[in-house]
Amino acid sequence: MTLAAPAEFRQTGIRPALPGLALPSGLGLPALVLLCAALFGALPFLRLLAAAFAPGWQFAPEGALAEITSRAAVNATLHTFETAGLSALGALLIGGAAAILLAVTDVRGKRPLAFALVFSMMIAPQVAALAFLSLFAPNSFLLGLLGLSPAPGTPNPLLGRGGIILVMALHHAPLVAITLWTGLRSVPHALVEAAQMEGAAPATIVGRILLPVLRPQIIAAALLAFVAGIGNFGIPALLGLPVNYLTLPTLIYRRLSSFGPAGLPDAAALSLLVALVAGLGITAGLLATRRGGGKVEIERPLQPFWHLGGARPVVFAGLWLLIALKLGLPLLALIGEALTPALGVALTWQNLTFDKFAEVLLRQDVTVRAFRNSLLFAGSAAVILALLSIAFAYGLERRMGKLRRVVEVVIELPYALPGVVLAIACILMFLKPLPLIGVSIYATPFIILFAYIARFLPLALKAPVAAMAQIEAHHEEAAKLDGVTLWQMLRFIVAPILAPAAAVSGLMVFLVAFNELTVSALLWSSGTETLGVVLFSLKEAGLAGEAAAVAISACVVILAVMLGLDALGRKLPANILPWRI
């Protein structure tokens, strides 16, 4: 007598598998997860360690220690700490104030404000730097309209230390806001109600209750902004390199640009120094959140309790003024630079031209190729990771057991550490032909695709793993009784349930990979230029108008994807889109 197929499997069309095709022990998927974790997370960094301390596979740490303690490295390290630390403080003040105001007050238009704040973060760092350079340039049409244009030839005030700190603080402020929004969701509203019953004013509740409760998240947000500043390449490259103000990522870029493969051992040593500094910040953040105490049962999450009354229009105007200073004015300056016919020519209705957009989008081979490459690399990584995330989410949630935390830590390494570290590791890993097959992917599109998959795998797993944790196991148990294979279970049961979360994760990967520069700046070769690389090259070549046209075009793509995601927001799992507060 045979078991009848359950109704859910008859509806999906699953055919019972032959006994010989079943996976009795279920070891295949855990082995695949472990293999991918080793390939994308462990091997690149082990190769980096070997290149730094055992060049030529002979243990000789003297060279790495000499490079790390060199005058250039020490100065770059001090500059990195300086810009990352001060910008993190600024991001904490700006992002923290925005998060509190949007979460606890009754200010209007919270969704558009949050969307604009997150959109400003999704714009690539090099685009943000270019926009602020255009805003404060002597030929800025906005400064001209206000009568504030400096004399021709005046140095841009944003070049150097101060500009890097300002732009990074504004760019990383949404990271702080998102972290604090997550923390505020875990605060029970009963705390606020108890304080209100005692007659506490809203400002007192924020200062004496919310901020102490959020202390772990505040520390974690500041350290997150600090780590982001450590690994930021686009902003220090555009604002620091022209005046020889070097941070560790730009020092590594300059070493490789000057010496090529011969500079790889030095670059590996400097990359380990970057990883060490960032790792200290990550570890401190983990310790801060761990000390926050255990989970608290929440009957009702925090609700807005601060009624602004007559001050509501002032707060509303202040938040939109922040958006204008952070996003609107720099982008307007960038648009003005892209629409002027030549550098130094005032923008008027008579001389307005779209010729630079036509040049970069239609006529110039390298920019057209860069758009195609960025769409291809980001799109391929998004599709691969969306598909891979379904199997990974099931494997991590159902099959890994005690190994799960170890696997997650290894997978998160390429995303947590600065991108320049991963780029150097990929160069070292693939510079020579691969063992056994004798094929090299160095200087090919596949090395960039590998780096994107390794770097953004943790981002792709976030939503599917959260969705998998909410799925009951009775469907899988019924499938096992019916004798289906693991592949059939993933295809017909798990994949349809996780598909929306995986699709959102894929689109989020596309958003961050489309304008990526930190990794591709060191991995590109002739024919594999990405948008970030081309924008940086155009700016270095003095073609600011063309660079602005590329930047605006890229921003339009990012905005279109975000609007599409927002339109699907009601059908997506809660708390997946960071701007839907």
N, C-alpha and C positions, 0 to 999 in steps of 0.2 A: 504493500500500500504506500502510495506517495503522497506527500503533502501538497495540497492545492496552493497555487500561487496566490499570495495576498492581493486584495483588491487594488492597493496602490501600485503594485508592480504590473498587474494586468492593464491598468490605465496608462502607465508610462511605456508599456511595450517591452519591458525587460523580459528576456527569455532566461529561464533557469540554466545555470552553467553546468557543464559536465563536472562530475566530481574531480576529475583529474586536472581541471583548469582552475580550481579554487586555490586560494592562498591560505593554507591551513594555519600558518603561524603569523601571517601578516607582517613579516619582516621586511618586505620589499619597500614599502613606503618609508618607514623609519630609516632604512639604509639610504634611500634617495635623499631624504632631508639632511642626513648627516653628511653625505657626499657634497651636496650643494653648499652646506654651511662651511665645509672645509675648503671647497674650491673658491667661493666668493668672499669668505670672511677670514679664514686662517692662513691659507697659502700665500696670498699677496704680502701679508705683513711678516710672515716668517721669511719670505724672500728678501724683504726690506732689511730685516735684522741681519741676515747673512751677508748682504751686500755692504752694510755699514761696518760690521765688526769682523767679517771674514771675507774680504775681497779676494777673488780668485780661489775661494773655498779654503783659505788658510787663515786661521785665527790671528788677526792683527788689529786690535782695537785702537792702536796708537793714532792711526789716521783719522778715525772718527772723532776721537777725543780732541785731537788737534783742531779739527774743523769746527767742532762745537764751541771750543773755547777761543776761537780766533776773534780778532777785534771786530770784523764785519758781522760775525754771528752774534756776538755779545750786543753790539749796537742794535742789530735787527731785533733781537729778543727784547731789549728794553723798549724799542719802539712798538713792538707787538703788545707787550704788557700795557704800555701807556695808552695806545689807541683803543685796545680791547677793553681795558678797565674803565676808562673815562666814558667811552661810548656806551658800555653796559650800564653805568650809572645814569646816563642821560636817557637811555631806553627804558630803564626802570621807572624813572619819574614820569616820562611821557606816556608809556604804555600802561603803567599802573594807574595813573589818573584817568585815562580813557576807559580802562576796564571797570573801575569803581563807578564812574559816572554812568556808564551804559548799563551796569548790572543792578545798581541799587536806587537810581533815581527814576522819575517818571518823564524824563526828557523824550521828546517825540523823535520819530525817524530813526530808531535804533538800528533796524535792519540795513538801510542804505549806508548809515555811518560805519557799521561794522564791515559791510561789503567793501566800502572804499578803503578802509584801513587795511584789510587783508589784501586787497588788490595792490596796494602800494608795496606790500611785502613780496607778492608774487612777481612783481617786476624785477628783472635781474639786477644785481648790485651794480654792474657796470653801466646799465641804463640809468639807474638812479644817479650815479656819479656824473654821467654825461649830461643829464638833465639839469643838475645843480650847477655844473660848469657853464652851461648855456645861459642859465638864469643870471649868473653873476659876471658873465663875460662883458668886456667893454662894449661889444657890439650888440648886446641884448636889446631886443626891441621893447621888452617890458620895462627895462630900466630907462630906455629912451622915452617911452610914453609918460613915465613918472618924472622925467627930467633929472634922473640920477645917474646917467651914463658917465663913467669915468673917462678920462682922456685916453685916446687910442694908444695902445702899447702898454697900458697899465697892467701889471700882473694880476691874474685872477686871484682874489683873496682866498678861494677855497683850496688852492694848491698847498699841500703840506699837511702838517700835523693837525691844525685846527679844523680844516675842511674834512679830513678823514674822520675825525671824532664826531663832528656834527652830522655828516651824512650817514655814518654807521649808526649813530644813536637814533636818528629818524627811521632808518631802514629796519632796524631790529626791534623797534618799539612794538610792532604787532606781535612778535614772538612773546614778549612779556604779557601783552594783553590776552593772548590766547591761553597762556599758561594760567593766568589768574582767573580767567573765565572758567576754566576747568576746576580750579580750586573752589570758586564761589558756588559751583553746582553742588558741591559736597557739604555745604554749610546748611544745617537745619534752620528753617525759618523760626522754629520755636525759640532759639536764642534771641532773635530780634524781638519777638513778642514778649518774652520775659523782661527784656530791658525796657520796652515801651510801657509795660505795666508799672515799672518803677519810675516812670517819668523821664527816661533818658532821651535826650535830643538826638536827631539823626546823625549829626557830626560826632557826638559822643559814642554812639553805637559803632560807627565806622572806626573811630580811633581806638576805642577801648575793647571792642569785641571782635570785629571782623579782621582788623589788621593783625592782632595777636594770633587769632585762629589761622590766618593765612600765612603766618611767618615761614613755614617750610616752603610753601609755593612761591613766596616772594624771593626767598634765597635761591630756590631752584630757577626761577625766571631770570634773576640777575646773572646766575652762572651760565644759563643757556645763552643769554645775550653775549656774555664774555667769551664762551667757546665759539659762538658764531663769528665774533670779531677776530678771534685768533686765526681762524681759517679763511676769512674773507680775502679774496684776491682781487675782485673787480674794482672795488672802491680804492684800496691802496695803490693799485696799478695805475688807474687814471689820475688820481690826485697826488700820489706820492712819487712815482717814477720820474715825472718831468722835473722834479726838484731834488731828486736823489734821496728822498726820504724812504728808506727801505724797511719793510717788515719781513718776517721770516718767509711767508709765501712769495713775496716779490723778489727776495734775495735768491730763493731757489730758482725762480723763473729766469732771473738774470744769469745765474751760474750756468744753467742748461743752455740758454741762448748764446752765451759766450763760448762755452767749451764743448757743447754737444755731448755725445755719449761718454767722452772722457771725463766729464764732470759728474757722472752718475754716483760714484762713491761719496763725493762731498754732498751731493744732493740727497742721497740716502741718509747720511748722518744728520743733515739739517731737517729732513722730514721726520726723523725720530725725535728730534728736539721739539718740533711742532706737535707731534703726537703726545710727547710727555707733558707739555704745557696744557694741551687740550684735555688730556686724560686726567690731570689733576683737577681741572674744573668739573669734568663729568663725575668723577668720584666724589667730589665735595657736594655736588648737586644730589647724587644718590643718597649720601649720608644725611643730607638735610631733609629730604622727603621721608627717609626711613624713620627719622626721629620724630616725625609728625604724629606718631601714635597710631593706634589701630583704627579700623573702620567703625563708623558710627551709623546706627540705623536711622534713616531719615524718613519720617512720615511725609514731610512736605519740604521740598528744597527751597532755597532762598528766593524770595520774591522782592520786587522793587518796593521799598518802604519810605523813601525820601521824596516827599511831595515838595517840589521846588516853588510852587506858587508863582509869584511875579518874577522870580529869577529863572524860570524855565526858558524864556527866549534868550536870556544872556548865556546860559549853559549851552543851549542849542547852537547859538552863533559861535561860541568859543570852540566847540567841537568841530564845526565846519570850517572855522578859521584854521584849525590844526590840519585838517584835510587839505585845505587850499595851500598852506605853506609846505606841507609834506609831499603833496601829489599834484595839485592843480597848477600852481604857478611854475614849477619846474617843467611839467609836461607842456604847458603853453609856450614856455621859452624854447623848448626843444622843437615844437611844431613851427614856431616862428623861424628858427634857424634852418629848418628843412624847407621852408617855403620861400626864403629869400634867394634871389638869383646868384649872389656872390657874397663872400665874406666882407663885412663892413658896410654893406648896402642896407639902408633903412627899409623895413618892410612896409609897403603901401599897397592899396588895392590895385594900383596900376602895374606894379612890378611883381605881384604875387605869382608864383609859378610852382607847378607840380613836377617840374623837370627832374628834380633829384629823386622823387619817388619813382618816376618812370625809369630813371637810370638804374637804380638799385633793384627794382622789381622786374624789369623787362630787358634791359640792354647790357648791364654789366655781368659778365659771365660768373665772376667769383661770388658776387652777392646772390645771384639767382641760384647758383650751386649751393651756397650756404643755407638759403631758405629750404631748398630741397633736402639737404643733408640733415638739417635740424628737425624738419618734419619726419624724415625717415628714421633717424636715430631715436628721437623722443617717442615717435609713434610705435616703432618696433619694440622698444623697451617697455612701453606701456602695455602693449598687447601680450608680450611674453610674460611680464610680471603679473598681469591680471589672470592669465591662465595658470601660471605657476602658483599664485597665491591660494587658489582653491585647494590644490593638493597639499600645500604647505599648511594651510589653516587646519585642515582635517588631521594631518599628521601630527602637528604640534598639540592640538587639543585632545586627540583621541589615542595616539599611538606612542608618544615619546616618553611619557612617564616622568621619572626623575631627571632624565636628560634634557627635558624641555628648557629649563632655565639656562643651562650651559649653551645649548644650541642658539637660543635667542641672543645671548650676549655675543657669541661669535658672529652671528648674522648682523648685529647692530654695529659692529666695529666700523665698516666702511662708511656708514651714515653718520655715526657719532663723531668720528675723527675728521679733521679738515680734508677737503677734496684733493689738495695738493699731495697729501700723504698717499692716498690711493693711487693717484696718477703716477708717482714715482715707483710705487710698488708694481703697477701694471707694466711699466716700461721694463723694469728689471725682470719681471716674470716672463715676458714675451719677447724680449730682445733677441734671444736665440730661438731657433726652430724648436717646436714642441717635441718632447721625447716620443719615440716609437714611430710617429707619423712623419716627422721631419718637415713640418709645415710651420712657417712663422706668420703670426697675425700682426706683428709689429708694423706700423706705418700703413695699416689697412683699416677700413671702417669697423672691423670686428673688434679691435682693441677698445675703441670708444664704446661700442655696444656692450662689451663685457663690463667695462667700468660703470656704465649706467645701470646695468642689471645689478651689479654688486652694491653700488651706492644706494639705489632706491628700493631694494628689496624690503627693508624694514618698513618703509613708507607704504609699500603695496600690501603688506601683511596686516596693517593696523585694522582696517575695516573688516576684512574677512575673518580674522581671528576673533574679533569682538562679536561678529554675527554667529560664528560657529559655537561660541560659548553659550549662546542662548538657544541652541537647537537641542531638543531632546533626542535621546539615542534610540527610541523605540523603532523608528524607521530602519535604522541600521541593524538592529537585532532581528527584525523581521526579514531583512534581506539575507542575513547570515543563515537563518533557518531555511530560506528558499535556495541556498547554495550559490548565490551570485558571487562573481569575482569582485576584487577590490576595484578594478577599473570600471566595472558596471555600476558599482555603488557610487563611485565618484561622478560618473557621467550622468546617471539617471536620477540620483537622489540628492547628493551633496551639491553638485554644480548648479542645478536650477534654483536651489535655495540661496546659495552664496553669490549667484551671478550679479545681482544689483550692487552688492558691496564690492565685489571684485571689479566691476565696471567703474565705480566711483574711484576706487584706488588707482586704476589704470589712468583715469583722467587726471587725478592729482599728480601722478608720476609725470604725465605729459606736461603739466603746468610747470613743474620745477625743472624738468630736463630740457625743455624747449629753448630756454635762454641760458643754459648752463655754460659757464666759462672756466671755473677753477680746474675741472678735470680735463676738459678738451683743450685748454690752452697749452698743455704739455703733451697731449697725445695726438694732436692733429698732424696731418701731413698734406702734401699737395693733392688736392682733389677731395679731401675730407674735412674742409673748413666748416665750422659751425657758425651760427649767427653771432655768438659771443666773441669768437675769434675774429671774425670779419669786422665787427664793430670796433673792437680794440685796435685792429690794424688800421682801419680807416682813420681813427682818431690820432694814432701815432703818426700817420702820413700827412696830417694836416687837413684832411677832408672832413671837416666837422659837419657840414651840411649833409653829406651822404651818410655819415654815421648817424645823424639825427633821424634821417629818413628810415634807416634800418631799424633804429630803436622804436620809433613810433609804429612802424608796421608790426614789429614783434609784440608791442603792447596791445595792439588791436586783436591779434590772435589770442593772447592770454585773456583779454576781456571777453571775447566771444565764448571761449571755453568756460570761463567762470559763470557767465550769464546762462549758458546751457545747463551747467550743473545746478545753478540756483533754481532754474525752472523745474528741474526734476527733484528739488529738495523735499517735497512732501512725500515722495515715494521712497526716499532713502532712509536708512537707519538713523536714529537720533544721534546728534553730536558728531556726525561724520564731516559735515561742512563747517569749518571753523567760524564762518561769519554768520551762521544762522543761530543767533543767541536769543 
